[in-house]
């Protein structure tokens, strides 16, 4: 369960990075 949350957090961070770059 923690690995799934970590993956979602990583995906969300990538999305934010792409949005703000």
DSSP file (Angstrom, degrees, kcal/mol; ACC not computed):
  #  RESIDUE AA STRUCTURE BP1 BP2  ACC     N-H-->O    O-->H-N    N-H-->O    O-->H-N    TCO  KAPPA ALPHA  PHI   PSI    X-CA   Y-CA   Z-CA
    1    1 A X     >        0   0    0      0, 0.0     4,-2.0     0, 0.0     5,-0.2   0.000 360.0 360.0 360.0 -39.5    0.0    0.0    0.0
    2    2 A X  H  >  +     0   0    0      1,-0.2     4,-2.4     2,-0.2     5,-0.2   0.886 360.0  54.3 -66.2 -37.1    2.8    2.4    0.8
    3    3 A X  H  > S+     0   0    0      1,-0.2     4,-2.1     2,-0.2    -1,-0.2   0.887 107.0  51.1 -65.0 -36.9    4.5    1.6   -2.5
    4    4 A X  H  > S+     0   0    0      2,-0.2     4,-2.3     1,-0.2    -1,-0.2   0.929 111.2  47.2 -65.3 -44.6    1.3    2.6   -4.4
    5    5 A X  H  X S+     0   0    0     -4,-2.0     4,-2.6     1,-0.2    -2,-0.2   0.887 110.7  52.9 -63.3 -38.4    1.1    5.9   -2.5
    6    6 A X  H  X S+     0   0    0     -4,-2.4     4,-2.2     1,-0.2    -1,-0.2   0.897 109.2  49.3 -64.0 -39.2    4.7    6.5   -3.2
    7    7 A X  H  X S+     0   0    0     -4,-2.1     4,-2.4     2,-0.2    -2,-0.2   0.915 111.8  47.9 -66.6 -42.6    4.1    5.9   -6.9
    8    8 A X  H  X S+     0   0    0     -4,-2.3     4,-2.6     2,-0.2    -2,-0.2   0.900 111.5  50.5 -64.3 -40.6    1.1    8.3   -6.9
    9    9 A X  H  X S+     0   0    0     -4,-2.6     4,-2.4     2,-0.2    -1,-0.2   0.902 110.7  49.5 -63.7 -40.7    3.1   10.9   -5.1
   10   10 A X  H  X S+     0   0    0     -4,-2.2     4,-2.2     2,-0.2    -2,-0.2   0.913 111.8  48.3 -64.4 -43.1    5.9   10.6   -7.6
   11   11 A X  H  X S+     0   0    0     -4,-2.4     4,-2.3     1,-0.2    -2,-0.2   0.906 112.0  49.4 -63.5 -42.2    3.4   10.9  -10.5
   12   12 A X  H  X S+     0   0    0     -4,-2.6     4,-2.5     2,-0.2    -2,-0.2   0.890 109.5  51.5 -65.2 -39.4    1.9   14.0   -8.9
   13   13 A X  H  X S+     0   0    0     -4,-2.4     4,-2.5     2,-0.2    -1,-0.2   0.900 109.8  50.1 -63.7 -40.5    5.3   15.6   -8.4
   14   14 A X  H  X S+     0   0    0     -4,-2.2     4,-2.4     2,-0.2    -2,-0.2   0.912 110.1  50.6 -63.1 -42.2    6.1   15.0  -12.1
   15   15 A X  H  X S+     0   0    0     -4,-2.3     4,-2.2     2,-0.2    -2,-0.2   0.925 111.5  47.2 -62.2 -45.6    2.8   16.5  -13.1
   16   16 A X  H  X S+     0   0    0     -4,-2.5     4,-2.4     1,-0.2    -2,-0.2   0.915 111.2  51.7 -62.4 -42.8    3.5   19.6  -10.9
   17   17 A X  H  X S+     0   0    0     -4,-2.5     4,-1.0     1,-0.2    -1,-0.2   0.907 111.8  46.4 -61.2 -42.3    7.0   19.9  -12.3
   18   18 A X  H  < S+     0   0    0     -4,-2.4    -1,-0.2     1,-0.2    -2,-0.2   0.874 113.3  50.2 -67.4 -36.4    5.7   19.8  -15.9
   19   19 A X  H  < S+     0   0    0     -4,-2.2    -2,-0.2     1,-0.2    -1,-0.2   0.864 117.1  38.3 -71.1 -36.3    3.0   22.3  -15.1
   20   20 A X  H  <        0   0    0     -4,-2.4    -1,-0.2     1,-0.2    -2,-0.2   0.488 360.0 360.0 -95.7  -3.0    5.3   24.8  -13.4
   21   21 A X     <        0   0    0     -4,-1.0    -1,-0.2    -3,-0.2    -2,-0.1   0.497 360.0 360.0 -80.1 360.0    8.3   24.5  -15.7
